[in-house]
Amino acid sequence: MKTCPKCNRSYDDETLNFCLDDGEWLLSDEPESEDDTNLFSSSEPESEAPTRQKIQKTDETAILPTDAIKRSSLNTGTRRPMRVLFGATVGLFVFLAAGYGLFQWYSGSSDSTEALPEIEEERLTGDGQVLEAAISPDGKFLAYLEVKDEKSSLLVKQIETNSTVEILKEGEFQDINNVIFSPDGNHVYFAGIDPDRKRAIYRVPTLGGSPAMIPLETMVFSISPDGASLAYYGDDAETTETHISLADPDGSNARKILSKAGKTWVEPGTTWSPDGKHLVLVQGDDDRLPEPELSLAVYSFEDGSTRDLGSIRWERIDDKGLVWDPSGKFVYLTGRQTAGDTMQIWRISFPDGEAVRLTRNRKNYWGLSITSDGSRVVTTENEVRSGIWVSPDLDPMNSVEVLPARGDTWSLDWTPDGRIVYVSDQSGAPEVWMMNADGSEQKQLTNDRIVKLEPAVSPDGEFVVYYSPVDGFQLYKVPIGGGLSSRIATGQIGPSNPDFSKDGKHIVFSAWTGGKQGIYRIPAAGGNSERLTDYPSTEPSYSPDGSAIACFYFAKDARFPSIAIIPATGGSPLKSFDVPATTATYRGPVWTPDGKQITYIVSNGEKRDLWAQPVIGGDPVRLTDFDRPWIARRSYSRDGKRVAVTRAEGFRNVLMLKGLK
């Protein structure tokens, strides 16, 4: 017997995991077996979360029951300084972030017992092409970023009449982020990257005009209630410093008010109190692993002090999803406490920090803005669908669909005998699967309902390595025929992006040390890991002959990433190549089978295509020109004759919510 903890409906069908009425995770009424008791122990006080459980392991092997509730942190590869620098592509981020949150587990650890408000939803757009939006303080106008094909445009809609004007022309900027209204409603602000790769804040009149540049290098900022100050995020990948700074409206008088480095950091998002005396921000701490690393904090402008806002820890908080209610009593956010949860809307009371989840569904909410009277909030909801396509040759444009885009499919790799291993939610959870190259004989290799990413097949075809949020994000391997997963003890924080050396003796991966992401390798049979780079670098990929590794990295004082080629044994880059500011740096450089080019994915507006950089130098070459769905991942077969790609499309619309209080 299983019971829904929200509506108390009971089910006799033991195969069901979610309530059919409200989508909550079903709890078993049966007492835990003696074996289960040995495997799990409570990680938090029973009064807070009697259903929360933490996986305990014996050495490397953990048995992961399907009906266990997993509560762990997932590093998506965009945290810390790299959150903006390695994840600057807004269009691609939409698909990535939504994909990580399509699975909802029970999340009752901080829910209040008070009755939830009746929330009324009104959709303000319907074409599915809006990346973010903001409502004017008086509630009359909607500013939104629309992305079509290769171009982005900024529009303002009069909500009552539904009439729209374009205030920023298509293609005027490489990237646009953080759209907000000025407190008086006369201007729309945004952060942008211009065609010359310059990053700054811009201001444009609400009904159109020439944008004015504010020379602050950031992509995330907020405006004080009186409009007299800007709070903005900055970072330095080389020193690992992250900071929140203040500046006057014209960008002058810039000064840091909070700075962290090493194992602690601040996230980009902030929100001002209505009286302008406080700033709520998000802090992270690696020492909290394997529990979620993020927490809310309140900065006081009066004395410069910082204190925690409540005791809740978060796995993810949207940096554009923080707003302070005009009453001063609440802070609203979009976030999740656990990898695998959807991004939901929460209300945090001030000053005590009690957290109440206001939405309970399988939607993902991104971004928040609020009217000056607090009666209406605007957000966006997102849905992603993706599938796998395989080409008979090395041209992705010749690929045909072999796994339909009925749900979401993530990264993939080839086996030596020409099959494809991939991560998909086709069984209702993000599991590792294997199939023939034509899509036949699909077989599920894992079945523990924990998020998995980037499977890599060993050269001998015996097992698959992937990374997962268990125990604060670790590497795991599973036999190619399926069975129990076992942990690969790397000794590093947040190992990710695994790749096998061509002789199968080593696994190379990204990891964090002292707040800096670098490249490491470890013997495939287990043992001590060694650091290969002492500079900010991520997403390693072995060359076909095994003599070199391609990765993304930041040169000293660089504001955008490059592709580097380093020796397989580590050290300084042998070569480096500039890439566009909108390169998807969380989707890795991948070598072509002949070793003559390194491929990467670039976003231009909504469109995403595959490009290749010749190793000998010269201009990059565009390899694809897809219509919807766009390319998301690619992998070349072991015999060097075929390429498989995942193609994805997202649908994102603006919602206006009423009755949140």
Residue pairs with C-beta under 8 A, 6 or more apart in sequence:
1 10
1 11
1 12
1 28
1 29
1 30
2 10
2 11
2 13
2 14
2 16
2 26
2 27
2 28
2 29
3 9
3 10
3 11
3 26
3 27
3 29
4 10
4 11
4 19
4 21
4 22
4 24
4 26
4 27
5 24
5 25
5 27
5 51
5 106
5 108
6 19
6 22
6 24
6 360
7 19
7 21
7 22
7 24
9 19
9 20
9 21
10 29
11 19
11 26
16 26
17 25
17 26
17 66
17 67
17 428
17 449
18 24
18 25
18 26
18 104
19 25
19 26
22 360
23 104
23 360
23 361
23 362
24 106
24 360
25 69
25 104
25 105
25 106
27 51
27 106
28 67
32 40
36 65
39 55
39 56
39 62
39 63
39 65
40 53
40 54
40 55
40 56
40 68
41 53
41 54
41 56
42 50
42 52
42 53
42 54
43 52
43 53
43 54
43 71
43 291
44 52
44 109
48 109
48 110
49 71
49 108
49 109
51 69
51 106
51 108
52 69
52 71
52 109
53 68
53 69
53 70
53 71
54 71
54 72
54 290
55 62
55 64
55 68
55 70
55 72
55 470
55 471
56 62
57 471
57 487
60 486
60 487
60 488
60 489
60 526
61 484
61 486
61 487
62 470
62 485
62 486
62 487
63 484
64 70
64 448
64 450
64 470
64 485
65 448
66 447
66 448
66 449
68 448
69 105
69 106
70 105
70 338
70 340
70 448
70 449
70 450
70 469
70 470
71 105
71 109
71 337
71 338
72 290
72 291
72 338
72 339
72 450
72 469
72 470
72 471
72 472
72 473
73 289
73 290
73 291
73 292
73 293
73 315
73 339
73 469
73 472
73 473
74 100
74 315
74 316
74 339
74 340
74 451
74 468
74 469
74 473
75 469
75 473
75 494
75 496
75 512
76 96
76 97
76 100
76 316
76 586
77 86
77 87
77 496
77 497
77 510
77 538
77 539
77 586
78 86
78 87
78 93
78 96
78 586
79 265
79 267
79 284
79 293
80 235
80 240
80 242
80 265
80 284
80 512
80 515
80 517
81 235
81 236
81 237
81 240
81 241
81 242
81 265
81 515
81 536
82 237
82 517
82 536
82 538
82 585
83 235
83 267
83 268
83 319
84 218
84 219
84 220
84 233
84 235
84 268
85 235
85 237
85 554
85 559
85 560
85 561
85 585
86 517
86 538
86 552
86 561
86 585
86 586
87 93
87 585
87 586
88 175
88 193
88 219
88 560
88 581
88 582
88 585
89 175
89 582
89 583
89 584
89 585
89 603
90 131
90 132
90 145
90 175
90 176
90 177
90 603
91 131
91 147
91 152
91 582
91 603
91 605
91 606
91 608
92 582
92 584
92 586
92 587
92 601
92 603
92 608
94 131
94 366
94 382
94 650
94 652
95 384
95 386
95 632
95 648
95 649
95 650
96 586
96 587
97 343
97 364
97 366
97 382
98 364
98 366
98 382
98 383
98 384
98 650
99 384
99 386
99 408
99 410
99 648
100 339
100 451
101 316
101 336
101 340
101 341
101 342
101 343
101 364
102 342
102 362
102 364
102 384
102 407
102 408
102 425
102 430
103 340
103 341
103 342
103 425
103 428
103 429
103 430
103 449
103 451
104 340
104 341
104 342
104 361
104 362
105 338
105 340
105 341
105 449
107 336
107 337
107 338
107 341
107 344
107 357
109 312
109 337
110 312
110 337
110 354
110 355
110 356
110 357
111 355
111 356
111 357
112 354
112 355
112 356
114 356
116 356
116 358
117 358
117 659
117 660
117 661
118 659
119 358
119 359
119 657
119 658
119 659
119 660
120 657
120 658
120 659
121 655
121 656
121 657
122 655
122 656
122 657
122 658
123 653
123 654
123 655
123 656
124 133
124 142
124 157
124 159
124 378
124 653
124 654
124 655
124 656
125 133
125 144
125 653
125 654
126 653
127 146
127 653
128 383
128 650
128 651
128 652
128 653
129 146
129 147
129 148
129 606
129 652
130 144
130 145
130 146
130 147
130 380
130 652
130 653
130 654
131 145
131 146
131 147
131 152
131 380
131 652
132 144
132 145
132 177
132 178
132 179
132 320
132 366
132 367
132 380
133 142
133 143
133 144
133 145
133 179
133 367
133 369
133 378
133 379
133 380
133 654
134 142
134 143
134 144
134 179
134 180
134 181
134 188
134 367
134 369
134 378
135 141
135 142
135 159
135 181
135 369
135 370
135 371
135 376
135 377
135 378
135 656
136 142
136 143
136 181
136 185
136 206
136 371
137 181
137 183
137 184
137 185
137 371
137 372
138 185
138 371
138 372
139 159
139 371
139 372
139 373
139 375
139 376
140 158
140 159
140 160
141 156
141 157
141 158
141 159
141 181
141 185
141 206
142 156
142 157
142 159
142 378
142 654
143 154
143 155
143 156
143 167
143 179
143 180
143 181
143 188
143 206
144 154
144 155
144 157
144 179
144 654
145 152
145 153
145 154
145 176
145 179
145 190
146 152
146 153
146 154
146 155
147 605
147 606
148 170
148 605
148 606
149 605
149 606
149 607
150 171
150 604
150 605
150 606
150 607
151 170
151 171
151 604
151 605
152 170
152 171
152 173
152 175
152 176
152 605
152 606
153 166
153 168
153 169
153 170
154 166
154 167
154 168
154 176
154 179
154 188
154 190
154 204
155 164
155 165
155 166
155 167
156 164
156 165
156 167
156 188
156 206
156 207
156 208
157 163
157 164
158 164
159 656
165 207
165 208
166 208
167 188
167 204
167 205
167 206
167 207
167 208
167 209
168 176
168 190
168 204
168 211
170 605
171 605
172 211
173 192
173 193
173 194
173 195
174 192
174 193
174 194
174 195
174 197
174 580
174 581
174 582
175 192
175 193
175 219
175 581
175 582
176 190
176 191
176 192
177 190
177 191
177 192
177 219
177 220
177 320
178 189
178 190
178 191
178 219
178 220
178 221
178 320
179 188
179 189
179 190
180 188
180 189
180 190
180 222
180 223
180 369
181 187
181 188
181 189
181 206
181 369
182 188
182 189
182 203
182 223
182 227
183 223
183 224
183 225
183 226
183 227
183 372
184 227
185 206
186 205
186 206
187 203
187 204
187 205
187 206
188 203
188 204
188 205
188 206
189 201
189 202
189 203
189 221
189 223
190 201
190 202
190 204
191 199
191 200
191 201
191 202
191 218
191 219
191 220
191 221
192 199
192 200
192 201
192 202
193 199
193 219
193 581
193 582
194 200
197 559
197 560
197 581
199 217
199 218
199 219
199 559
199 581
200 213
200 214
200 215
200 216
200 217
201 213
201 214
201 216
201 218
201 221
201 230
201 232
201 251
202 211
202 212
202 213
202 214
203 211
203 212
203 214
204 210
204 211
204 212
214 230
214 247
214 249
214 250
214 251
215 251
216 230
216 232
216 247
216 251
216 254
217 234
217 559
218 232
218 233
218 234
218 268
219 233
219 268
220 232
220 233
220 268
220 269
220 319
220 320
221 230
221 231
221 232
221 233
221 270
222 230
222 231
222 232
222 269
222 270
222 271
222 272
223 229
223 230
223 231
223 272
224 230
224 231
224 272
224 276
225 272
225 273
225 274
225 275
225 276
226 276
227 249
228 248
228 249
229 246
229 247
229 248
229 249
230 246
230 247
230 248
230 249
230 251
231 244
231 245
231 246
231 257
231 270
231 272
231 279
232 244
232 245
232 246
232 247
233 242
233 243
233 244
233 245
233 266
233 267
233 268
233 269
233 270
233 319
234 242
234 243
234 244
234 245
234 256
235 241
235 242
235 243
236 242
237 516
237 536
237 554
237 558
238 535
238 536
238 554
238 556
238 557
239 261
240 261
240 262
240 265
240 514
240 515
240 516
241 259
241 260
241 261
242 259
242 260
242 261
242 265
242 266
242 267
243 256
243 258
243 259
243 260
243 266
244 256
244 257
244 258
244 259
244 266
244 270
244 279
244 281
244 299
245 254
245 255
245 256
245 257
246 253
246 254
246 255
246 257
247 253
247 254
247 255
257 299
257 304
258 266
258 281
258 299
258 306
259 266
260 266
260 283
261 515
262 514
262 515
263 285
263 286
263 287
263 514
263 515
264 283
264 284
264 285
264 286
264 515
265 283
265 284
265 515
266 281
266 282
266 283
266 284
267 281
267 282
267 283
267 284
267 294
267 317
267 319
268 319
269 281
269 282
269 317
269 318
269 319
269 320
269 321
269 322
270 279
270 280
270 281
270 322
271 279
271 280
271 322
271 323
271 324
271 331
272 278
272 279
272 324
273 279
273 280
273 324
273 328
273 350
274 324
274 325
274 326
274 327
274 328
275 328
276 301
277 300
277 301
277 302
278 298
278 299
278 300
278 301
279 298
279 299
279 301
280 296
280 297
280 298
280 299
280 309
280 322
280 324
280 331
281 296
281 297
281 299
282 294
282 295
282 296
282 297
282 314
282 317
282 319
282 322
283 294
283 295
283 296
283 297
284 293
284 294
284 295
285 293
285 295
286 293
286 493
286 512
286 515
288 313
289 472
289 473
289 493
289 494
290 470
290 471
290 472
290 473
291 313
291 472
292 313
292 314
292 315
292 337
292 338
293 313
293 315
294 313
294 314
294 315
294 316
294 317
295 308
295 309
295 310
295 312
295 313
295 314
296 308
296 309
296 310
296 312
296 314
296 317
296 331
296 333
296 348
296 353
297 306
297 307
297 308
297 309
298 306
298 307
298 308
298 309
298 350
298 351
299 305
299 306
300 306
300 307
308 353
309 331
309 348
309 350
309 351
309 353
310 348
310 352
310 353
310 354
310 355
311 353
312 337
312 353
312 355
313 337
314 335
314 336
314 337
315 335
315 336
315 337
315 338
315 339
315 341
315 469
316 335
316 336
316 339
316 343
317 333
317 334
317 335
318 333
318 334
318 335
318 343
318 366
318 367
318 368
320 366
320 367
320 368
321 332
321 333
321 334
321 335
321 343
321 365
321 366
321 367
321 368
321 379
322 331
322 332
322 333
322 368
323 331
323 332
323 333
323 368
323 369
323 370
323 377
324 330
324 331
324 332
324 350
324 370
325 331
325 332
325 370
325 374
325 661
326 370
326 371
326 372
326 373
326 374
327 374
327 661
328 350
329 349
329 350
330 347
330 348
330 349
330 350
330 661
331 347
331 348
331 350
332 345
332 346
332 347
332 348
332 358
332 368
332 370
332 377
332 660
333 345
333 346
333 348
333 368
334 343
334 344
334 345
334 346
334 365
334 366
334 367
334 368
334 379
335 343
335 344
335 346
336 342
336 343
336 344
339 451
339 469
340 430
340 449
340 450
340 451
340 469
342 361
342 362
342 363
342 364
343 364
343 365
343 366
344 357
344 358
344 359
344 360
344 361
344 365
345 357
345 358
345 359
345 365
345 368
345 377
345 379
345 657
345 660
346 355
346 356
346 357
346 358
347 355
347 356
347 358
347 660
348 354
348 355
348 356
349 356
358 660
359 365
363 381
363 382
363 383
364 381
364 382
364 383
365 379
365 380
365 381
365 655
366 379
366 380
366 381
366 382
366 652
367 378
367 379
367 380
368 377
368 378
368 379
369 377
369 378
370 376
370 377
370 378
371 377
374 661
375 658
376 656
376 657
376 658
377 656
377 657
377 658
377 660
378 654
378 655
378 656
378 657
379 654
379 655
379 657
380 652
380 653
380 654
380 655
381 652
381 653
381 655
382 650
382 651
382 652
383 650
383 651
383 652
384 408
384 648
384 649
384 650
384 651
385 405
385 406
385 407
385 408
385 629
385 648
385 649
386 405
386 407
386 408
386 409
386 410
386 629
386 632
386 646
386 647
386 648
386 649
387 401
387 402
387 403
387 404
387 405
387 406
387 409
387 629
387 646
387 647
388 401
388 402
388 403
388 409
388 412
388 420
388 422
388 439
388 644
388 645
388 646
388 647
389 396
389 399
389 400
389 401
389 402
389 644
389 645
389 646
389 647
390 399
390 400
390 402
390 420
390 437
390 438
390 439
390 642
390 643
390 644
390 645
391 397
391 398
391 399
391 400
391 642
391 643
391 644
391 645
392 398
392 642
393 641
393 642
393 643
394 592
394 593
394 636
394 640
394 641
394 642
394 643
395 623
395 643
396 610
396 623
396 624
396 626
396 631
396 634
396 643
396 645
397 623
397 624
397 625
397 626
399 643
399 644
399 645
401 647
402 435
402 437
402 438
402 439
403 409
403 422
403 424
403 435
403 439
403 442
405 629
405 647
405 648
405 649
406 426
407 424
407 425
407 426
408 424
408 425
408 648
409 422
409 423
409 424
409 425
409 426
409 646
409 648
410 422
410 423
410 424
410 430
410 453
410 454
410 633
410 646
411 422
411 423
411 453
411 454
411 455
411 633
411 635
411 646
412 420
412 421
412 422
412 423
412 455
412 633
412 635
412 644
412 646
413 420
413 421
413 422
413 455
413 456
413 457
413 464
413 635
414 420
414 421
414 457
414 635
414 636
414 637
414 638
414 644
415 421
415 434
415 457
415 461
415 480
415 638
416 457
416 459
416 460
416 461
416 638
417 461
418 436
418 437
418 637
418 638
418 639
419 434
419 435
419 436
419 437
420 434
420 435
420 436
420 437
420 635
420 644
421 432
421 433
421 434
421 445
421 455
421 457
421 464
421 480
422 432
422 433
422 434
422 435
422 455
422 646
423 430
423 431
423 432
423 433
423 452
423 453
423 454
423 455
423 466
424 430
424 431
424 433
425 431
426 433
426 442
427 444
427 447
429 449
429 450
430 450
430 451
430 452
430 453
431 444
431 445
431 446
431 447
431 448
431 449
431 452
432 444
432 445
432 446
432 452
432 455
432 464
432 466
432 478
433 442
433 443
433 444
433 445
434 442
434 443
434 445
434 480
435 441
435 442
435 443
437 637
437 642
437 644
443 482
444 482
445 464
445 478
445 479
445 480
445 481
445 482
446 452
446 478
446 482
446 485
448 485
450 468
450 469
450 470
451 468
451 469
452 466
452 467
452 468
452 476
453 466
453 467
453 468
453 496
454 466
454 467
454 496
454 497
454 498
455 464
455 465
455 466
456 464
456 465
456 466
456 498
456 499
456 500
456 507
457 463
457 464
457 480
457 500
458 464
458 465
458 500
458 504
458 524
459 500
459 502
459 503
459 504
459 638
460 504
461 480
462 479
462 480
463 477
463 478
463 479
463 480
464 477
464 478
464 479
464 480
465 475
465 476
465 477
465 488
465 498
465 500
465 507
466 475
466 476
466 477
466 478
466 498
467 473
467 474
467 475
467 476
467 495
467 496
467 497
467 498
467 509
468 474
468 476
470 476
470 487
471 487
472 493
472 494
473 494
473 495
473 496
474 487
474 488
474 490
474 495
475 487
475 488
475 490
475 495
475 496
475 498
475 507
475 509
476 485
476 486
476 487
476 488
477 485
477 486
477 488
478 484
478 485
478 486
488 495
488 507
488 522
488 526
489 526
490 509
490 511
490 520
490 522
490 529
491 528
491 529
492 509
492 511
492 512
492 513
492 520
492 529
493 511
493 512
493 513
494 511
494 512
495 509
495 510
495 511
495 520
496 509
496 510
496 511
497 509
497 510
497 538
497 539
497 540
497 588
498 507
498 508
498 509
499 507
499 508
499 509
499 540
499 541
499 542
500 506
500 507
500 508
500 524
500 542
501 507
501 508
501 521
501 524
501 542
501 546
501 568
502 542
502 544
502 545
502 546
503 546
504 524
505 523
505 524
506 521
506 522
506 523
506 524
507 521
507 522
507 523
507 524
508 519
508 520
508 521
508 532
508 540
508 542
508 549
509 519
509 520
509 521
509 522
509 540
510 517
510 518
510 519
510 520
510 537
510 538
510 539
510 540
511 517
511 518
511 520
511 529
512 518
513 531
516 536
517 536
517 537
517 538
518 531
518 532
518 533
518 534
518 535
518 536
518 537
519 531
519 532
519 533
519 537
519 538
519 540
519 549
519 551
519 566
519 570
520 529
520 530
520 531
520 532
521 529
521 530
521 532
521 570
522 528
522 529
522 530
530 570
531 570
532 540
532 549
532 566
532 569
532 570
532 571
533 551
533 553
533 566
533 570
533 571
535 553
535 554
535 555
535 556
536 553
536 554
537 551
537 552
537 553
537 554
537 564
537 566
538 551
538 552
538 553
538 585
538 586
539 551
539 552
539 585
539 586
539 587
539 588
539 589
540 549
540 550
540 551
541 549
541 550
541 551
541 588
541 589
541 590
541 591
541 598
542 548
542 549
542 568
542 591
543 549
543 550
543 565
543 568
543 591
543 595
544 591
544 593
544 594
544 595
544 640
545 595
546 568
547 567
547 568
548 565
548 566
548 567
548 568
548 574
549 565
549 566
549 567
549 568
550 563
550 564
550 565
550 589
550 590
550 591
550 598
551 563
551 564
551 566
551 589
552 561
552 562
552 563
552 564
552 583
552 585
552 588
552 589
553 561
553 562
553 563
553 564
553 573
553 576
554 561
554 562
555 562
555 576
560 578
560 579
560 581
561 579
561 583
561 585
562 576
562 577
562 578
562 579
563 576
563 577
563 579
563 589
563 598
563 600
563 613
564 573
564 574
564 575
564 576
565 573
565 574
565 575
565 576
565 598
565 615
566 572
566 573
566 574
567 574
575 615
575 617
577 598
577 613
577 617
577 620
579 600
579 602
579 613
579 620
580 602
582 602
582 603
582 604
583 600
583 601
583 602
583 603
584 600
584 601
584 602
584 603
584 608
587 600
587 601
587 632
587 633
588 600
589 598
589 599
589 600
590 598
590 599
590 600
590 634
590 635
590 636
591 597
591 598
591 599
591 636
592 598
592 599
592 612
592 636
593 636
593 637
593 640
593 641
594 640
595 615
596 614
596 615
596 616
597 612
597 613
597 614
597 615
597 621
598 612
598 613
598 615
599 610
599 611
599 612
599 613
599 623
599 634
600 610
600 611
600 612
600 613
601 608
601 609
601 610
601 611
601 631
601 632
601 634
602 608
602 609
602 611
606 630
607 626
607 630
608 626
608 630
608 631
608 632
609 622
609 623
609 624
609 625
609 626
609 630
609 631
610 622
610 623
610 624
610 631
610 634
610 645
611 620
611 621
611 622
611 623
612 620
612 621
612 623
613 620
614 620
614 621
624 631
626 647
628 649
629 647
629 648
629 649
630 647
630 648
630 649
631 645
631 646
631 647
632 645
632 646
632 647
632 648
633 645
633 646
634 643
634 644
634 645
634 646
635 643
635 644
635 645
636 642
636 643
637 643
637 644
